Amino acid sequence: MLLYDWNKIFEISEGNTYIIFMIFRMLTCKLVPENKYDPIYEFSKKNLHGESFMVHPDILLFHAYKYEYREIAQYLALCSLRPIADYQATGKIDLDTWRVDLDHELIADNRLLRFEGDMIHFIHEEVPKEKLH
């Protein structure tokens, strides 16, 4: 599980989707910069942990080459809207659409998300049942 602070990541990256991906990769892989010229050096000095969560960030990172940085950034932003208390109490990893305060057409073409009724499902958060045993 990855705990992160979406607001800090967005602020530090200034909304640049490539930088958001670099920070996500750094947090997921627990990367340490090789030297002060490493692109992640400045980000590694910041505390980016928070209450936004992803259950399986490694799976998204493994498949990241299939998606645009914009899609990954949207995925991380929407994950941050899920209450961690709901996950801890019930294991719920989906997001109610009423929690999203934006035009749904902006995220409708995101291949990392699946929409069913009033729920947004995160494709790489769902683990097939055969993987649980």
Secondary structure, DSSP 8 states (H G I E B T S, - for coil): -EEE-HHHHHHHHTT-HHHHHHHHHHHHHT---SSTTSTTHHHHTS----SEEES-HHHHHHTGGGS-HHHHHHHHHHHTTS-HHHHHHH----EEGGG--S-GGGTTT-TTEEEETTEEEEGGG---HHHH-
